[in-house]
Amino acid sequence: MSQDLRAEEDRASSGPGTPRHRPWRLLLPLVALAVAGTSVEEVANSWSVLYLGRDAGAPAAAAGLGLTVAIGAQFVGRLLGDPMTDRWGRSPVARAGGLLIALGGVLVVAAPGYLLVFVGFALAGFGSATLVPAAFAAAGRVPGLAEGTGIALLGWLMRIGFLVTSPAIGGLSDLVSLQAALGILVLAGIVAATVAHAQRGPGAVR
């Protein structure tokens, strides 16, 4: 970020009624962004084997690879995350990541064969790679909160997502089906893309 842009940000954040006086309004969208990213890991870890083996028709030898595919793609995304962020910025990369999660979620729940389900998990894993780092980077710059406080709060609140995601999917699968419940990936992607697109000003994802 240029010095002129930093100076403009400092002036914008110092006036009355600025985001400095409402840090929670800036922090909570970042929590949603981080939870959207972690939900991909939780879905792959807790539900991919059951879904691939029972609903998608994958053979037993392949059903356990859903988590490997998602985490492997996420690992690649983490390796490429810094170069992509340096080139395009955190917000555009996070927005693209959200769209990839949504697209991957569509493939997971609507693909006619299990091979495309693997593609869906790969897209979702790759898309999720930069979301949590982007949320933490922004949380450390939320006006009105010390850097360590913003990061710590995000870390604690983000973990609530781990506690809620699996029970929510289990409850939905009982009401409808596991296939429909995994549509939470599509929702997570839309939330991530929307939050990343809407972030502006101090504490934004960039």
C-alpha positions, 0 to 999 in steps of 0.5 A: 500500500502506498504512503498516500493511501495509508495517510488517507486511511489514517485520516478516514479512521480518525474522525468522529463516527468512524469504524474505530467506534464500532469494531464489532461491526468490522470484526464479525464479517471477518469471523464469517469469512474465516468460518466459511473457510474452515467449513470446507475443512470440516465438511471434507473431514467429517462428511466426505467419506460417508457422502462419497461412499454412500451417496456418490457411488465411489468405491470403498478404496476411493471414498476416503480420498475426499479429505486428501483431495480437499486438503491437498488442493488447500495446500497448493492454494496456500503455496500460491496464496502469497504470490496471488495476494501480492499481485491482485490483493487480498480482497479480490483473491478472497472473493475469487476463493469464495466463488470457487468454494461455491462452484465446488459445492455445486459440483459436490451436491449435483455431480452425476459421478463421484469423480466430479465430486472430487473435482468439487472438493478440490475447487472448494479446498483451493478456494478456501486456502486464503480465506482464514489468513486474509481474515486474520490479517484484517482482524489485526487492523480493526480500528478500536481493537489492539492488534492482538485482541482482534486476532485473538477474538477472531481465533476464538469466534472462528472455532465456534464454526467448527463446533456448529458446522457438523451438527448443522449438517447432521441435522439438515441431513436428517431433515432432508438428505446429506446431499442437500445438507452439503449445500452448505458449501455453496452457502459458505462460498457465497458468504465468503465472496460477499464479505470479501467484496463488501470490505472497504476502509480500515480493517478491510480484507486487502 
